[in-house]
Amino acid sequence: MKATLSEDGQTLIVRIPMRLKTWGGKTEIIAPPGAPEWAPPPPSPHQAMLKALGRAHRWLRMLESGKVSTMTELAEQEKLNDSYISRILRLTLLAPDIVEAILDGRQPATLTLADLMEPFPMVWSEQREKWRFEGKT
């Protein structure tokens, strides 16, 4: 790292040798060889996705336990549209490793809650392929 003062003496110019690498919608800073190690901050979970997953599993438990008998009754109790309820409930069908990645904030940067609320394949390997999750097949 090298710092110099501008010609007018009003600005300090700091030069940091690095490269930027973009992949998967993310930009990473690549330090030059010999630079001290630096770890990026841990990923943070997407709050809207976490809320949706929590709701989905809570609502499923309510239906399975008999606390509510239909999705319409659930929608009335929650004061939400039954279409929204059904789209959120679909999240209970996600592959376990996809749910884990979302909970840890490791989902692909391009994945949004709107993507998850659209119809998706029930086969877990097809879900991974659709949303570009790596690893398990």
MOLIN-V464457 format. One record per helix or strand of 2 or more residues. SS is the DSSP state (h for helix, s for strand). FROM is the first residue (numbers start at 0). LEN is the number of residues. If there is no record, write none. Layout:
# MOLIN-V464457
ss=[SS/SS]
from=[FROM/FROM]
len=[LEN/LEN]
This chain:
# MOLIN-V464457
ss=[s/s/s/s/h/h/h/h/h/h]
from=[1/11/17/25/46/70/81/95/112/123]
len=[4/4/6/6/19/8/12/9/5/8]
